[in-house]
Amino acid sequence: MKIVTKVVTSLAVLSTLSFGQTLVTVNGKPITDQEVNAELMQATQGRFNQVPPEKQRQFKQQVLEQLVAKELIYGDAKKTGVMNSKQFKAEYEKVQERVKRELAIQVWQKQQLDKVTVSAKELKKYYDANKEEFNEKESVHARHILVKTQEEANSIVNQLKGLSGEALKSKFIQLAKDKSTGPSGPKGGDLGYFAQGQMVPEFNAKVFSMKVGTVSAPVKTQFGFHVIYLEDKKAGKTRAYTEVKSFIEQRLKMEKFKSVMQEKMLALKNKATIK
């Protein structure tokens, strides 16, 4: 009963615990939120943070319950002599052999990769020949208020008239929180930075024609009517060589590695007996 009580208590506070904290102990074995998070990230292929908030807590509860159940079963298996059985030992040997093979292959591949080098001359040559890969489009940081009718949008624009600077921004954020029907409303209409072509055509055309610190007239799109505030604008540019050098090195290294592996595998096949 003590274990069950601890599990229930842990589930109630799971979402507020700090990283690495023990959530519950099962017969003296601690289960931490670090273990729970690792299981969640694996189960969602690293996209747990994209899961809707209302589902995150549910998933965390399920994973914690599963980890508790596994620990209980493992404990009972040890007590009942499962680990001394012929079946366990036979399966364990198979697992050991499989892990040994996979680990040996991984280490061998890592050793081959570590031997591959890319010269500074090769890196610069690639950058100079492929600068278009490193072009960044013009981008803007904007906020918007989305409403259903043009009348509502006009009303919002009128409330912002005569304001500028921080006063305009603060008023816009408050109106976005109060009036916007879009998902960014609670964040003051903040859309963050986005590049040319990421928004619907009507919105894109307007926002990229605006001056920083200004508010647009109502813009009609398939979603309704938008009032836009332009917070910042970044000109398009080509990223400097120093910024992308490590990326280029990794790409060229992997390309060379593929060639090395093809030659290596051909040599190994020629030496091997394959029937």
C-alpha positions in Angstrom: 0.0 0.0 0.0 2.9 2.4 0.7 4.2 1.9 -2.9 0.7 2.6 -4.3 0.4 5.8 -2.2 3.8 7.0 -3.3 2.9 6.5 -6.9 -0.3 8.4 -6.7 1.4 11.2 -4.9 4.2 11.3 -7.5 1.7 11.5 -10.3 0.0 14.5 -8.7 3.2 16.6 -8.7 5.1 15.1 -11.6 4.9 18.1 -13.9 6.4 20.4 -11.4 9.5 18.4 -10.4 13.0 19.4 -11.2 15.3 17.4 -13.5 16.8 14.3 -11.9 14.5 14.3 -8.9 13.3 11.0 -7.5 9.6 10.6 -8.2 9.0 7.3 -6.3 11.1 4.5 -4.8 10.0 0.8 -5.4 11.5 -1.5 -2.8 14.4 1.0 -2.3 15.0 1.5 -6.1 14.5 5.2 -7.0 12.7 6.1 -10.3 13.6 9.7 -11.3 12.0 12.2 -13.7 15.1 11.9 -15.8 14.2 8.2 -16.5 10.6 9.2 -17.2 11.7 12.0 -19.6 14.1 9.7 -21.4 11.3 7.1 -22.0 9.0 9.9 -23.2 11.5 11.3 -25.7 12.2 7.8 -27.0 8.5 7.0 -27.3 7.7 10.2 -29.2 11.0 10.1 -31.2 12.3 13.3 -29.5 9.1 15.2 -30.1 7.5 15.1 -26.7 7.6 18.9 -26.4 5.3 19.1 -29.5 2.7 17.0 -27.7 -0.3 19.1 -26.6 0.1 20.2 -22.9 -3.1 18.4 -21.9 -1.6 15.1 -23.2 1.8 15.5 -21.8 0.7 15.0 -18.2 -1.3 11.9 -19.2 1.7 10.4 -21.0 4.0 11.1 -18.0 1.6 9.3 -15.7 1.4 6.3 -18.0 5.2 6.1 -18.3 5.8 6.4 -14.6 3.2 3.6 -13.9 5.0 1.4 -16.5 8.4 2.0 -14.9 7.0 1.1 -11.5 5.4 -2.1 -12.9 8.7 -3.1 -14.6 10.6 -2.6 -11.3 8.0 -4.7 -9.4 8.2 -7.5 -12.0 12.0 -7.4 -12.1 12.1 -7.6 -8.3 9.8 -10.6 -8.3 11.7 -12.3 -11.1 14.9 -12.1 -9.0 13.1 -13.5 -5.9 11.6 -16.4 -7.8 14.8 -17.5 -9.4 14.0 -16.5 -13.0 17.6 -15.3 -13.4 19.0 -18.8 -12.5 16.7 -20.6 -15.0 18.1 -22.2 -18.1 15.7 -20.2 -20.3 16.9 -16.9 -18.9 20.6 -17.8 -19.2 20.1 -19.0 -22.8 18.3 -15.8 -23.8 20.8 -13.7 -21.9 23.6 -15.2 -23.8 21.9 -14.4 -27.1 21.4 -10.8 -26.0 25.0 -10.5 -24.9 26.2 -11.8 -28.3 23.9 -9.4 -30.2 25.1 -6.4 -28.1 28.7 -7.4 -28.5 28.4 -7.6 -32.3 26.5 -4.3 -32.6 29.0 -2.5 -30.3 32.0 -3.9 -32.2 30.4 -2.7 -35.5 29.8 0.8 -34.1 33.3 1.1 -32.7 34.8 -0.1 -35.9 32.8 2.5 -37.9 33.7 5.2 -35.5 37.4 4.4 -35.9 37.1 4.5 -39.7 35.3 7.8 -39.5 38.0 9.3 -37.2 40.6 8.5 -39.9 38.8 10.7 -42.4 40.2 14.3 -42.7 39.1 17.4 -44.6 41.7 20.1 -45.3 41.1 23.8 -44.8 41.5 24.3 -48.6 38.7 21.8 -49.3 36.4 23.5 -46.9 37.0 27.0 -48.4 36.7 25.7 -51.9 33.3 24.1 -51.2 32.0 27.4 -49.5 33.1 29.5 -52.5 31.5 27.2 -55.0 28.2 26.8 -53.1 27.5 30.1 -51.4 23.8 29.9 -52.5 23.4 27.1 -49.9 24.1 29.6 -47.2 21.8 32.4 -48.3 19.3 33.5 -45.6 16.1 35.1 -46.8 14.9 38.4 -45.4 13.0 37.8 -42.2 10.7 39.7 -39.9 9.6 39.5 -36.3 5.9 40.3 -36.2 2.8 40.2 -34.0 -0.8 40.1 -35.2 -4.4 40.3 -33.9 -6.8 38.0 -35.7 -10.5 38.8 -35.7 -13.5 37.6 -37.6 -14.8 40.9 -39.1 -13.4 44.0 -40.7 -15.3 46.1 -38.3 -13.5 44.5 -35.4 -10.2 45.0 -37.1 -11.0 48.7 -37.8 -11.9 49.2 -34.2 -8.5 47.8 -33.1 -6.6 50.0 -35.5 -8.5 53.1 -34.2 -7.5 52.2 -30.6 -3.9 52.2 -31.7 -3.9 55.5 -33.5 -1.7 58.2 -32.1 0.6 55.7 -30.3 4.2 55.0 -31.0 7.3 53.3 -29.6 6.8 51.2 -26.4 3.3 52.6 -25.8 2.2 51.3 -29.2 3.8 47.9 -28.6 2.4 47.5 -25.1 -1.2 48.5 -26.2 -0.9 46.1 -29.2 0.1 43.2 -26.9 -2.7 43.9 -24.6 -5.3 44.0 -27.4 -3.9 40.8 -28.8 -4.4 39.1 -25.5 -7.9 40.5 -25.1 -9.2 40.3 -28.7 -7.2 37.9 -30.9 -8.9 34.6 -31.9 -5.6 33.2 -33.2 -3.4 30.7 -31.2 -0.7 33.4 -30.7 -3.2 35.7 -28.8 -2.2 34.6 -25.3 1.4 35.5 -26.2 0.5 39.0 -27.3 0.1 37.9 -30.9 3.8 37.1 -31.1 4.7 35.1 -34.3 8.4 35.2 -33.8 10.8 35.5 -36.7 9.8 34.1 -40.1 11.2 34.4 -43.6 9.7 35.4 -46.9 7.1 33.0 -48.2 6.2 31.3 -44.9 2.9 33.1 -44.4 -0.1 33.2 -46.6 0.4 35.5 -49.6 -1.8 38.4 -48.4 -0.2 38.5 -44.9 3.3 38.0 -46.4 3.0 40.8 -48.9 1.8 43.3 -46.2 4.3 42.5 -43.4 7.3 42.6 -45.6 6.3 46.0 -46.9 6.0 47.6 -43.5 8.4 49.7 -41.5 9.5 48.5 -38.0 7.4 49.8 -35.2 4.3 50.4 -37.3 0.8 48.9 -37.4 -1.0 47.8 -40.6 -4.4 48.5 -41.8 -6.7 45.3 -41.7 -5.4 42.5 -43.9 -7.9 39.9 -45.1 -6.9 36.3 -45.4 -8.6 32.9 -45.4 -8.4 33.0 -41.6 -10.1 36.3 -41.1 -8.9 39.9 -40.6 -5.4 40.6 -39.3 -3.9 43.7 -37.7 -0.1 43.4 -37.9 2.6 45.1 -35.8 6.1 44.8 -37.2 8.6 44.4 -34.3 11.9 43.8 -36.2 13.2 43.2 -39.7 16.4 41.4 -40.8 17.8 41.8 -44.3 18.7 38.7 -46.3 22.3 37.7 -46.2 24.9 35.0 -47.0 26.2 33.4 -43.8 29.9 33.9 -43.3 32.4 31.1 -43.9 33.3 31.0 -40.2 29.6 30.4 -39.3 29.2 27.4 -41.6 32.7 25.9 -41.6 31.9 23.1 -39.1 28.7 22.2 -41.1 30.7 22.0 -44.3 33.4 19.9 -42.6 30.8 17.4 -41.4 29.2 17.2 -44.8 32.5 16.6 -46.7 33.7 14.2 -44.0 30.6 12.1 -44.4 30.9 12.1 -48.2 34.5 10.9 -47.9 33.5 8.4 -45.3 30.9 6.8 -47.7 33.6 6.4 -50.4 36.0 5.0 -47.8 33.4 2.5 -46.7 32.6 1.4 -50.2 36.3 0.7 -50.9 36.7 -1.0 -47.5 33.6 -3.2 -48.0 34.8 -4.2 -51.5 38.2 -5.2 -50.1 36.6 -7.2 -47.2 34.3 -9.0 -49.7 37.2 -9.9 -51.9 39.0 -11.5 -49.0 36.0 -13.2 -47.5 34.3 -16.6 -48.4 30.7 -15.8 -49.3 28.6 -18.7 -50.6 
